[in-house]
Amino acid sequence: MSLYKKEKFYLVFLLVFFTFFFLATKTVNEQARLYPYIVCSLGILLTIVQLGITVAKEKAGKELDAEAPMTKRQLYHLAVALGSSVVYVLLASWLGFFTTTFVYVVLFCYWHTPTQKKWMYPAVALGMDAVIYVGFKILLSIPLPSGLLI
């Protein structure tokens, strides 16, 4: 498959994705519809613009700027990041949001950058928990998952 065909295929996929969520937003509470409508509308608009640019480049005979494929190491890091994020989401409702967030951030930061001072990891995780608690629980009154460990 040529780069132009791949590019157009993925842009059409994005267009369908944003259109689906734009239409699905009609079932959301009226007071909460504005933000998803704005995001989906921008997504649709920008996807159409990019599709137009891609088609124009193809007709003009210009080459697409393509990055090199990911290395095995990069794919491994991506798989670990996605896998640990899925485990985090699943454990948040069982163990509790704040406990799981603290452990996830400490472990992920250490795995990602093991050269920092060791006290930084729990400090960053505690800071994130505090910001999330103040922002969501106190200011917005949004309940977060609680579990065995808070």
DSSP file with accessible surface (Angstrom, degrees, kcal/mol):
  #  RESIDUE AA STRUCTURE BP1 BP2  ACC     N-H-->O    O-->H-N    N-H-->O    O-->H-N    TCO  KAPPA ALPHA  PHI   PSI    X-CA   Y-CA   Z-CA
    1    1 A M              0   0  155      0, 0.0     5,-0.0     0, 0.0     0, 0.0   0.000 360.0 360.0 360.0 131.4    0.0    0.0    0.0
    2    2 A S     >  -     0   0   57      1,-0.1     4,-2.4     4,-0.0     5,-0.2  -0.245 360.0-111.4 -71.3 161.2    1.4    3.4   -1.0
    3    3 A L  H  > S+     0   0   85      1,-0.2     4,-2.8     2,-0.2     5,-0.2   0.871 118.4  53.6 -60.8 -37.4    2.0    6.1    1.6
    4    4 A Y  H  > S+     0   0   31      2,-0.2     4,-2.7     1,-0.2     5,-0.2   0.919 108.6  48.5 -65.5 -40.6   -0.8    8.2    0.1
    5    5 A K  H  > S+     0   0  129      2,-0.2     4,-2.6     1,-0.2    -2,-0.2   0.918 113.3  47.6 -64.9 -42.2   -3.3    5.3    0.3
    6    6 A K  H  X S+     0   0   95     -4,-2.4     4,-2.6     2,-0.2     5,-0.2   0.933 112.5  49.4 -61.7 -46.6   -2.3    4.7    4.0
    7    7 A E  H  X S+     0   0   65     -4,-2.8     4,-2.2     1,-0.2    -2,-0.2   0.939 113.9  44.7 -59.5 -47.2   -2.6    8.4    4.8
    8    8 A K  H  X S+     0   0   58     -4,-2.7     4,-2.6     2,-0.2     5,-0.2   0.906 111.7  53.8 -66.1 -38.6   -6.0    8.7    3.2
    9    9 A F  H  X S+     0   0  121     -4,-2.6     4,-2.3    -5,-0.2    -2,-0.2   0.942 112.0  43.5 -60.4 -48.7   -7.2    5.5    4.8
   10   10 A Y  H  X S+     0   0  141     -4,-2.6     4,-2.4     2,-0.2    -1,-0.2   0.858 112.7  52.5 -69.1 -32.9   -6.3    6.7    8.3
   11   11 A L  H  X S+     0   0   14     -4,-2.2     4,-2.4    -5,-0.2    -1,-0.2   0.914 109.9  48.1 -68.4 -39.7   -7.7   10.1    7.7
   12   12 A V  H  X S+     0   0   71     -4,-2.6     4,-2.7     2,-0.2     5,-0.2   0.912 110.3  53.1 -65.4 -38.6  -11.0    8.6    6.6
   13   13 A F  H  X S+     0   0  124     -4,-2.3     4,-2.6    -5,-0.2    -2,-0.2   0.935 110.1  47.6 -59.6 -45.5  -10.9    6.4    9.7
   14   14 A L  H  X S+     0   0   68     -4,-2.4     4,-2.9     2,-0.2     5,-0.3   0.898 110.1  52.8 -62.1 -39.8  -10.4    9.6   11.8
   15   15 A L  H  X S+     0   0   40     -4,-2.4     4,-2.4     2,-0.2    -2,-0.2   0.932 111.2  45.7 -62.5 -44.0  -13.2   11.3   10.0
   16   16 A V  H  X S+     0   0   91     -4,-2.7     4,-2.8     2,-0.2    -2,-0.2   0.915 112.3  53.1 -64.2 -41.5  -15.6    8.4   10.7
   17   17 A F  H  X S+     0   0   93     -4,-2.6     4,-2.2    -5,-0.2    -2,-0.2   0.951 112.7  41.8 -58.6 -53.6  -14.4    8.3   14.3
   18   18 A F  H  X S+     0   0   41     -4,-2.9     4,-2.3     1,-0.2    -1,-0.2   0.893 114.9  51.5 -64.9 -37.6  -15.1   12.0   15.0
   19   19 A T  H  X S+     0   0   53     -4,-2.4     4,-2.6    -5,-0.3     5,-0.2   0.919 108.3  52.0 -65.2 -42.7  -18.4   11.8   13.1
   20   20 A F  H  X S+     0   0  123     -4,-2.8     4,-2.6     1,-0.2    -2,-0.2   0.945 113.3  43.5 -58.5 -48.1  -19.5    8.8   15.1
   21   21 A F  H  X S+     0   0   91     -4,-2.2     4,-1.4     2,-0.2    -1,-0.2   0.847 110.5  55.9 -70.7 -30.1  -18.8   10.6   18.4
   22   22 A F  H  < S+     0   0   61     -4,-2.3     4,-0.4    -5,-0.2     3,-0.2   0.947 113.4  41.1 -62.6 -46.0  -20.4   13.8   17.2
   23   23 A L  H >< S+     0   0   94     -4,-2.6     3,-1.2     1,-0.2    -2,-0.2   0.875 112.4  54.8 -69.8 -36.8  -23.6   11.9   16.4
   24   24 A A  H >< S+     0   0   35     -4,-2.6     3,-1.6     1,-0.2    -1,-0.2   0.762  93.0  72.4 -68.4 -22.1  -23.3    9.9   19.7
   25   25 A T  G >< S+     0   0    9     -4,-1.4     3,-1.9     1,-0.3    -1,-0.2   0.746  78.2  77.1 -66.8 -19.8  -23.1   13.1   21.7
   26   26 A K  G <  S+     0   0  116     -3,-1.2    -1,-0.3    -4,-0.4    -2,-0.2   0.778  90.9  55.1 -61.1 -23.6  -26.8   13.7   21.0
   27   27 A T  G <  S+     0   0  127     -3,-1.6    -1,-0.3    -4,-0.2    -2,-0.2   0.551  90.0  98.3 -86.3  -6.7  -27.6   11.1   23.7
   28   28 A V  S <  S-     0   0   53     -3,-1.9     5,-0.1    -4,-0.2    -3,-0.0  -0.463  93.1 -81.3 -81.0 152.8  -25.5   13.0   26.3
   29   29 A N    >   -     0   0  103      1,-0.1     3,-1.9    -2,-0.1     4,-0.4  -0.219  40.9-121.3 -50.3 137.7  -27.1   15.3   28.8
   30   30 A E  G >  S+     0   0  153      1,-0.3     3,-0.9     2,-0.2     4,-0.4   0.826 110.8  56.4 -55.3 -36.7  -27.8   18.7   27.3
   31   31 A Q  G 3  S+     0   0  182      1,-0.2    -1,-0.3     2,-0.1     3,-0.1   0.709 111.5  43.4 -71.3 -17.4  -25.7   20.5   29.8
   32   32 A A  G <  S+     0   0   53     -3,-1.9    -1,-0.2     1,-0.1    -2,-0.2   0.306  91.2  86.7-110.0   9.4  -22.7   18.4   29.0
   33   33 A R    <>  +     0   0   71     -3,-0.9     4,-2.2    -4,-0.4     5,-0.2   0.783  69.3  73.5 -81.5 -28.7  -22.9   18.4   25.1
   34   34 A L  H  > S+     0   0  125     -4,-0.4     4,-2.5     1,-0.2     5,-0.2   0.918  95.4  48.1 -59.0 -49.6  -21.0   21.6   24.2
   35   35 A Y  H  > S+     0   0  179      1,-0.2     4,-2.6     2,-0.2     5,-0.2   0.944 113.5  45.9 -61.2 -50.5  -17.5   20.4   24.9
   36   36 A P  H  > S+     0   0   37      0, 0.0     4,-2.8     0, 0.0     5,-0.3   0.899 112.4  52.8 -61.0 -35.6  -17.8   17.1   23.0
   37   37 A Y  H  X S+     0   0   54     -4,-2.2     4,-2.5     2,-0.2    -2,-0.2   0.923 110.9  46.7 -62.6 -42.4  -19.5   18.9   20.1
   38   38 A I  H  X S+     0   0   81     -4,-2.5     4,-2.6    -5,-0.2     5,-0.2   0.948 114.5  46.2 -65.0 -47.1  -16.6   21.4   20.0
   39   39 A V  H  X S+     0   0   59     -4,-2.6     4,-2.4     1,-0.2    -2,-0.2   0.936 116.1  44.9 -62.7 -46.8  -13.9   18.7   20.1
   40   40 A C  H  X S+     0   0    9     -4,-2.8     4,-2.8    -5,-0.2    -1,-0.2   0.904 112.5  51.4 -66.1 -40.1  -15.6   16.5   17.5
   41   41 A S  H  X S+     0   0   55     -4,-2.5     4,-2.7    -5,-0.3    -1,-0.2   0.925 111.7  46.8 -63.2 -43.3  -16.3   19.5   15.2
   42   42 A L  H  X S+     0   0   95     -4,-2.6     4,-2.9     2,-0.2     5,-0.3   0.908 112.3  51.3 -63.6 -40.8  -12.6   20.6   15.4
   43   43 A G  H  X S+     0   0    8     -4,-2.4     4,-2.2    -5,-0.2    -2,-0.2   0.924 111.9  46.1 -61.8 -44.0  -11.5   17.0   14.8
   44   44 A I  H  X S+     0   0   35     -4,-2.8     4,-2.4     2,-0.2    -2,-0.2   0.944 114.8  47.5 -63.3 -47.3  -13.8   16.7   11.7
   45   45 A L  H  X S+     0   0  101     -4,-2.7     4,-2.4     1,-0.2    -2,-0.2   0.944 114.3  44.7 -61.0 -49.7  -12.6   20.1   10.4
   46   46 A L  H  X S+     0   0  112     -4,-2.9     4,-2.5     1,-0.2    -1,-0.2   0.867 112.5  52.3 -66.8 -34.3   -8.9   19.4   10.9
   47   47 A T  H  X S+     0   0    8     -4,-2.2     4,-2.6    -5,-0.3    -1,-0.2   0.918 109.8  48.7 -66.6 -41.8   -9.2   15.9    9.4
   48   48 A I  H  X S+     0   0   90     -4,-2.4     4,-2.5     2,-0.2    -2,-0.2   0.922 111.7  49.9 -63.7 -41.9  -10.9   17.3    6.3
   49   49 A V  H  X S+     0   0   76     -4,-2.4     4,-2.4     2,-0.2    -2,-0.2   0.946 112.5  46.6 -61.4 -46.9   -8.2   20.0    5.9
   50   50 A Q  H  X S+     0   0   76     -4,-2.5     4,-2.6     1,-0.2    -1,-0.2   0.891 110.7  52.9 -64.6 -38.0   -5.5   17.3    6.2
   51   51 A L  H  X S+     0   0   38     -4,-2.6     4,-2.5     2,-0.2    -1,-0.2   0.924 109.4  49.6 -62.5 -41.5   -7.3   15.1    3.8
   52   52 A G  H  X S+     0   0   42     -4,-2.5     4,-2.5     2,-0.2    -2,-0.2   0.909 110.9  49.2 -62.6 -42.6   -7.4   18.0    1.3
   53   53 A I  H  X S+     0   0   75     -4,-2.4     4,-2.5     2,-0.2    -2,-0.2   0.923 111.5  49.8 -63.1 -42.4   -3.7   18.7    1.8
   54   54 A T  H  X S+     0   0    1     -4,-2.6     4,-2.3     2,-0.2    -2,-0.2   0.928 112.0  46.6 -63.5 -45.7   -2.9   15.0    1.2
   55   55 A V  H  X S+     0   0   48     -4,-2.5     4,-2.5     1,-0.2    -1,-0.2   0.915 112.3  51.1 -64.0 -41.4   -4.9   14.8   -2.0
   56   56 A A  H  X S+     0   0   61     -4,-2.5     4,-1.9     1,-0.2    -2,-0.2   0.913 110.8  48.3 -63.7 -41.7   -3.4   18.0   -3.3
   57   57 A K  H  X>S+     0   0   63     -4,-2.5     5,-2.1     2,-0.2     4,-0.7   0.897 111.1  51.2 -64.6 -38.8    0.1   16.7   -2.6
   58   58 A E  H ><5S+     0   0   66     -4,-2.3     3,-0.8     1,-0.2    -2,-0.2   0.930 111.3  46.6 -64.7 -44.0   -0.7   13.4   -4.3
   59   59 A K  H 3<5S+     0   0  178     -4,-2.5    -1,-0.2     1,-0.2    -2,-0.2   0.843 111.4  52.2 -67.4 -32.1   -2.0   15.2   -7.4
   60   60 A A  H 3<5S-     0   0   71     -4,-1.9    -1,-0.2    -5,-0.2    -2,-0.2   0.583 112.8-121.1 -79.5  -9.9    1.0   17.5   -7.5
   61   61 A G  T <<5 +     0   0   64     -3,-0.8    -3,-0.2    -4,-0.7     2,-0.2   0.677  59.1 150.8  80.6  16.6    3.3   14.5   -7.4
   62   62 A K      < -     0   0  133     -5,-2.1    -1,-0.2    -6,-0.2     2,-0.2  -0.531  47.0-114.2 -80.0 151.4    5.1   15.5   -4.2
   63   63 A E        -     0   0  173     -2,-0.2     2,-0.2     1,-0.1    -1,-0.1  -0.579  27.4-117.8 -83.5 146.2    6.5   12.9   -1.8
   64   64 A L        -     0   0   24     -2,-0.2     2,-0.8     1,-0.1    -1,-0.1  -0.579  25.4-116.4 -79.0 143.0    5.0   12.5    1.6
   65   65 A D        -     0   0  150     -2,-0.2     2,-0.5     0, 0.0    -1,-0.1  -0.734  42.7-177.1 -78.3 113.4    7.2   13.1    4.6
   66   66 A A        -     0   0   66     -2,-0.8     2,-0.2     3,-0.0   -63,-0.0  -0.953  18.1-139.4-119.5 133.6    7.4    9.8    6.3
   67   67 A E        -     0   0  187     -2,-0.5     3,-0.1     1,-0.1     0, 0.0  -0.490  35.1 -92.6 -82.6 159.4    9.2    9.0    9.5
   68   68 A A        -     0   0   87     -2,-0.2    -1,-0.1     1,-0.1     3,-0.1  -0.355  51.6 -96.5 -66.6 148.5   11.2    5.8    9.9
   69   69 A P        -     0   0  121      0, 0.0    -1,-0.1     0, 0.0     2,-0.1  -0.261  51.1 -85.4 -63.5 159.6    9.2    2.9   11.5
   70   70 A M        -     0   0   90      1,-0.1     2,-0.1    -3,-0.1    -3,-0.0  -0.347  43.1-121.1 -66.9 145.2    9.6    2.4   15.2
   71   71 A T     >  -     0   0   76     -3,-0.1     4,-2.5     1,-0.1     5,-0.2  -0.315  28.0-104.8 -77.6 168.1   12.5    0.3   16.4
   72   72 A K  H  > S+     0   0  185      1,-0.2     4,-2.4     2,-0.2     5,-0.1   0.892 123.3  53.1 -62.0 -36.7   11.9   -2.8   18.5
   73   73 A R  H  > S+     0   0  182      2,-0.2     4,-2.5     1,-0.2    -1,-0.2   0.918 109.3  48.0 -64.6 -43.4   13.0   -0.9   21.6
   74   74 A Q  H  > S+     0   0  100      2,-0.2     4,-2.4     1,-0.2    -2,-0.2   0.909 111.8  50.0 -64.3 -41.4   10.4    1.8   20.9
   75   75 A L  H  X S+     0   0   90     -4,-2.5     4,-2.7     2,-0.2    -2,-0.2   0.899 110.0  51.2 -62.9 -40.2    7.7   -0.7   20.3
   76   76 A Y  H  X S+     0   0  142     -4,-2.4     4,-2.6     2,-0.2    -2,-0.2   0.941 110.9  47.7 -61.7 -46.0    8.6   -2.5   23.6
   77   77 A H  H  X S+     0   0   57     -4,-2.5     4,-2.4     1,-0.2    -2,-0.2   0.897 112.4  49.6 -63.1 -40.0    8.4    0.8   25.5
   78   78 A L  H  X S+     0   0   79     -4,-2.4     4,-2.8     2,-0.2     5,-0.3   0.932 111.1  49.1 -63.7 -44.1    5.1    1.6   23.8
   79   79 A A  H  X S+     0   0   60     -4,-2.7     4,-2.9     1,-0.2     5,-0.2   0.916 112.3  48.0 -63.4 -41.6    3.7   -1.8   24.7
   80   80 A V  H  X S+     0   0   41     -4,-2.6     4,-2.9     2,-0.2     5,-0.3   0.929 112.7  49.0 -64.9 -43.5    4.8   -1.5   28.4
   81   81 A A  H  X S+     0   0   23     -4,-2.4     4,-1.8    -5,-0.2    -2,-0.2   0.940 115.9  42.2 -63.2 -46.1    3.3    2.0   28.6
   82   82 A L  H  X S+     0   0  106     -4,-2.8     4,-2.1     2,-0.2    -2,-0.2   0.927 116.1  49.0 -67.1 -43.8    0.0    0.9   27.2
   83   83 A G  H  X S+     0   0   36     -4,-2.9     4,-2.3    -5,-0.3    -2,-0.2   0.927 112.2  47.1 -62.9 -44.8   -0.1   -2.4   29.1
   84   84 A S  H  X S+     0   0   36     -4,-2.9     4,-2.5    -5,-0.2    -1,-0.2   0.869 110.5  53.8 -67.6 -31.8    0.7   -0.7   32.4
   85   85 A S  H  X S+     0   0   40     -4,-1.8     4,-2.4    -5,-0.3    -1,-0.2   0.900 108.2  49.1 -67.3 -39.4   -1.9    2.0   31.8
   86   86 A V  H  X S+     0   0   86     -4,-2.1     4,-2.4     2,-0.2    -2,-0.2   0.937 112.0  48.5 -64.7 -43.9   -4.6   -0.7   31.2
   87   87 A V  H  X S+     0   0   79     -4,-2.3     4,-2.6     1,-0.2     5,-0.2   0.920 110.3  52.9 -61.8 -41.5   -3.6   -2.4   34.4
   88   88 A Y  H  X S+     0   0   42     -4,-2.5     4,-1.9     1,-0.2    -2,-0.2   0.933 109.3  47.9 -58.6 -46.8   -3.7    0.9   36.2
   89   89 A V  H  X S+     0   0   94     -4,-2.4     4,-0.8     1,-0.2    -1,-0.2   0.916 113.6  47.6 -63.6 -41.8   -7.3    1.6   35.0
   90   90 A L  H  X S+     0   0  121     -4,-2.4     4,-0.5     1,-0.2     3,-0.3   0.896 115.0  45.1 -67.2 -38.9   -8.4   -1.8   36.0
   91   91 A L  H  X>S+     0   0   62     -4,-2.6     4,-3.4    -5,-0.2     5,-0.8   0.741  96.8  75.1 -77.3 -22.8   -6.9   -1.6   39.4
   92   92 A A  H  X5S+     0   0    7     -4,-1.9     4,-1.1     1,-0.2    -1,-0.2   0.886  99.7  42.8 -59.8 -39.6   -8.1    1.9   40.1
   93   93 A S  H  <5S+     0   0   81     -4,-0.8    -1,-0.2    -3,-0.3    -2,-0.2   0.740 120.4  43.2 -80.1 -19.5  -11.7    0.8   40.8
   94   94 A W  H  <5S+     0   0  155     -4,-0.5    54,-2.2    -3,-0.3    -2,-0.2   0.904 128.4  23.2 -90.7 -46.3  -10.6   -2.2   42.8
   95   95 A L  H  <5S-     0   0   37     -4,-3.4    54,-2.5    52,-0.3    52,-0.5   0.746 119.9 -91.3 -90.7 -27.2   -7.8   -0.8   45.0
   96   96 A G     X< -     0   0    0     -4,-1.1     4,-2.1    -5,-0.8    50,-0.2  -0.162  27.7-101.9 119.5 143.0   -8.8    2.9   44.9
   97   97 A F  H  > S+     0   0   30     48,-2.5     4,-2.7     1,-0.2     5,-0.2   0.928 114.5  44.7 -64.3 -49.2   -8.0    5.8   42.7
   98   98 A F  H  > S+     0   0   32     52,-0.4     4,-2.3    47,-0.3    -1,-0.2   0.909 115.3  46.5 -69.8 -39.8   -5.5    7.6   44.8
   99   99 A T  H  > S+     0   0   41     51,-0.8     4,-2.4     2,-0.2     5,-0.2   0.950 116.1  45.3 -64.8 -47.8   -3.5    4.6   45.9
  100  100 A T  H  X S+     0   0    9     -4,-2.1     4,-2.9     1,-0.2     5,-0.2   0.904 112.7  51.2 -64.6 -39.9   -3.3    3.2   42.4
  101  101 A T  H  X S+     0   0    2     -4,-2.7     4,-2.7    -5,-0.2     5,-0.3   0.925 110.1  49.9 -63.0 -44.0   -2.4    6.6   41.0
  102  102 A F  H  X S+     0   0   66     -4,-2.3     4,-2.3    -5,-0.2     5,-0.2   0.958 115.2  42.1 -59.5 -50.8    0.4    7.0   43.5
  103  103 A V  H  X S+     0   0   70     -4,-2.4     4,-2.6     1,-0.2     5,-0.3   0.925 115.3  50.7 -64.1 -44.0    1.9    3.5   42.8
  104  104 A Y  H  X S+     0   0   53     -4,-2.9     4,-3.0    -5,-0.2     5,-0.3   0.935 111.9  46.0 -60.8 -46.7    1.5    3.9   39.1
  105  105 A V  H  X S+     0   0   11     -4,-2.7     4,-2.6    -5,-0.2     5,-0.3   0.923 113.6  48.9 -66.2 -42.4    3.2    7.2   38.9
  106  106 A V  H  X S+     0   0   33     -4,-2.3     4,-2.3    -5,-0.3     5,-0.2   0.964 117.5  40.6 -60.6 -50.9    6.1    6.2   41.1
  107  107 A L  H  X S+     0   0  111     -4,-2.6     4,-2.7    -5,-0.2     5,-0.2   0.914 116.7  48.5 -66.7 -41.6    6.7    3.0   39.1
  108  108 A F  H  X S+     0   0   57     -4,-3.0     4,-2.7    -5,-0.3     5,-0.2   0.923 112.8  47.6 -66.9 -42.5    6.2    4.6   35.7
  109  109 A C  H  X S+     0   0   39     -4,-2.6     4,-2.9    -5,-0.3    -1,-0.2   0.920 113.7  47.9 -63.8 -42.4    8.5    7.5   36.5
  110  110 A Y  H  < S+     0   0  111     -4,-2.3    -2,-0.2    -5,-0.3    -1,-0.2   0.926 114.4  46.1 -64.6 -43.2   11.2    5.2   37.8
  111  111 A W  H  < S+     0   0   76     -4,-2.7    -2,-0.2    -5,-0.2    -1,-0.2   0.911 117.6  43.6 -64.5 -41.2   10.9    2.9   34.8
  112  112 A H  H  < S+     0   0  118     -4,-2.7    -2,-0.2     1,-0.2    -1,-0.2   0.892 134.1  13.0 -73.9 -41.0   10.9    5.8   32.3
  113  113 A T    ><  +     0   0   48     -4,-2.9     3,-1.2    -5,-0.2    -1,-0.2  -0.659  64.2 169.1-138.9  80.5   13.7    7.8   34.0
  114  114 A P  T 3   +     0   0   60      0, 0.0    -4,-0.1     0, 0.0    -1,-0.1   0.509  67.7  75.7 -74.5   0.1   15.6    5.7   36.6
  115  115 A T  T 3  S+     0   0  124      2,-0.1     3,-0.1    -5,-0.0    -5,-0.1   0.546  72.1 100.2 -90.7  -6.2   18.4    8.4   36.9
  116  116 A Q  S <  S-     0   0   89     -3,-1.2     2,-0.1     1,-0.1     5,-0.0  -0.267  90.9 -81.8 -72.1 166.4   16.5   10.9   39.0
  117  117 A K    >>  -     0   0  142      1,-0.1     3,-1.7     2,-0.1     4,-0.6  -0.461  41.6-124.2 -67.1 139.5   16.9   11.2   42.7
  118  118 A K  T >4 S+     0   0  119      1,-0.3     3,-0.6     2,-0.2    -1,-0.1   0.791 107.1  60.4 -63.4 -28.0   14.8    8.5   44.4
  119  119 A W  T 3> S+     0   0  163      1,-0.2     4,-1.5     2,-0.2    -1,-0.3   0.734  92.6  70.0 -72.5 -18.3   12.8   10.9   46.6
  120  120 A M  H <> S+     0   0   61     -3,-1.7     4,-2.8     1,-0.2     5,-0.3   0.867  89.6  60.4 -66.6 -37.1   11.5   12.7   43.4
  121  121 A Y  H <X S+     0   0   13     -3,-0.6     4,-2.3    -4,-0.6     5,-0.2   0.956 109.8  37.8 -62.2 -53.1    9.3    9.8   42.4
  122  122 A P  H  > S+     0   0   50      0, 0.0     4,-2.8     0, 0.0     5,-0.2   0.870 115.5  56.2 -67.1 -30.1    7.0    9.7   45.4
  123  123 A A  H  X S+     0   0   46     -4,-1.5     4,-2.4     2,-0.2    -2,-0.2   0.938 109.9  44.2 -65.5 -44.2    7.1   13.5   45.6
  124  124 A V  H  X S+     0   0   65     -4,-2.8     4,-2.6     2,-0.2    -1,-0.2   0.932 115.0  49.2 -64.3 -44.0    5.8   13.8   42.1
  125  125 A A  H  X S+     0   0    0     -4,-2.3     4,-2.4    -5,-0.3    -2,-0.2   0.920 112.1  47.6 -63.3 -42.1    3.2   11.1   42.7
  126  126 A L  H  X S+     0   0  113     -4,-2.8     4,-2.5     1,-0.2    -1,-0.2   0.911 111.4  51.6 -65.7 -40.1    2.0   12.7   45.9
  127  127 A G  H  X S+     0   0   35     -4,-2.4     4,-2.6    -5,-0.2    -2,-0.2   0.909 109.8  49.2 -62.0 -42.9    1.8   16.1   44.2
  128  128 A M  H  X S+     0   0   83     -4,-2.6     4,-2.7     2,-0.2     5,-0.2   0.928 110.8  49.9 -62.4 -45.0   -0.3   14.6   41.4
  129  129 A D  H  X S+     0   0   18     -4,-2.4     4,-2.7     1,-0.2    -2,-0.2   0.917 111.6  49.3 -59.3 -41.9   -2.6   12.9   43.9
  130  130 A A  H  X S+     0   0   52     -4,-2.5     4,-2.7     2,-0.2     5,-0.3   0.930 112.0  47.1 -64.6 -44.8   -3.0   16.3   45.7
  131  131 A V  H  X S+     0   0  107     -4,-2.6     4,-2.9     1,-0.2     5,-0.3   0.927 114.5  47.0 -63.4 -43.4   -3.7   18.2   42.5
  132  132 A I  H  X>S+     0   0   31     -4,-2.7     4,-2.9    -5,-0.2     5,-0.8   0.921 112.6  50.3 -64.4 -42.4   -6.3   15.6   41.4
  133  133 A Y  I  X>S+     0   0  108     -4,-2.7     5,-1.7    -5,-0.2     4,-1.1   0.953 115.5  41.3 -61.4 -49.2   -7.9   15.5   44.8
  134  134 A V  I  <>S+     0   0   68     -4,-2.7     5,-2.9     3,-0.2     6,-0.3   0.947 120.1  44.2 -65.0 -46.5   -8.3   19.3   45.0
  135  135 A G  I  <>S+     0   0   22     -4,-2.9     5,-1.3    -5,-0.3    -2,-0.2   0.937 128.3  22.1 -66.1 -48.6   -9.3   19.7   41.4
  136  136 A F  I  <5S+     0   0   90     -4,-2.9     6,-3.2    -5,-0.3    -3,-0.2   0.924 129.6  36.2 -89.3 -51.1  -11.8   16.9   41.1
  137  137 A K  I  <<S+     0   0   79     -4,-1.1    -3,-0.2    -5,-0.8    -4,-0.1   0.928 130.2  24.8 -72.4 -45.0  -13.0   16.1   44.6
  138  138 A I  I   <S+     0   0   94     -5,-1.7    -3,-0.2    -4,-0.3    -4,-0.1   0.954 130.3  31.6 -88.8 -56.6  -13.1   19.5   46.1
  139  139 A L  I   <S+     0   0  130     -5,-2.9    -3,-0.2    -6,-0.2    -4,-0.2   0.919 134.5  24.8 -72.9 -44.3  -13.5   22.1   43.3
  140  140 A L  S   <S-     0   0  108     -5,-1.3    -1,-0.2    -6,-0.3    -3,-0.2   0.548  91.6-136.5 -98.3  -9.9  -15.6   20.0   40.8
  141  141 A S        +     0   0   93      1,-0.2    -4,-0.2    -5,-0.1    -3,-0.1   0.878  46.5 157.2  54.1  42.7  -17.2   17.6   43.3
  142  142 A I        -     0   0   68     -6,-3.2    -1,-0.2    -7,-0.1     2,-0.2  -0.862  41.0-127.8 -98.5 124.0  -16.6   14.7   41.0
  143  143 A P        -     0   0  109      0, 0.0    -6,-0.0     0, 0.0     3,-0.0  -0.479  22.7-157.1 -71.8 138.6  -16.5   11.3   42.7
  144  144 A L        -     0   0   30     -2,-0.2   -46,-0.1     1,-0.1   -47,-0.0  -0.830  34.4 -80.1-111.6 156.0  -13.4    9.2   42.0
  145  145 A P        -     0   0   56      0, 0.0   -48,-2.5     0, 0.0     2,-0.4  -0.249  46.2-166.2 -58.3 134.6  -13.2    5.4   42.3
  146  146 A S        +     0   0   94    -50,-0.2   -50,-0.3   -53,-0.2     2,-0.2  -0.930  17.2 152.4-120.0 149.5  -12.7    4.2   45.8
  147  147 A G    >   -     0   0   32    -52,-0.5     3,-1.2    -2,-0.4   -52,-0.3  -0.554  59.1 -38.7-146.2-146.7  -11.6    0.7   46.7
  148  148 A L  T 3  S+     0   0  124    -54,-2.2   -53,-0.2     1,-0.3   -52,-0.2   0.821 134.5  33.9 -61.6 -36.4   -9.8   -1.4   49.3
  149  149 A L  T 3         0   0   93    -54,-2.5    -1,-0.3     1,-0.2   -50,-0.1  -0.059 360.0 360.0-115.0  29.7   -7.1    1.1   49.9
  150  150 A I    <         0   0  132     -3,-1.2   -51,-0.8   -52,-0.1   -52,-0.4   0.475 360.0 360.0  91.0 360.0   -9.0    4.4   49.5
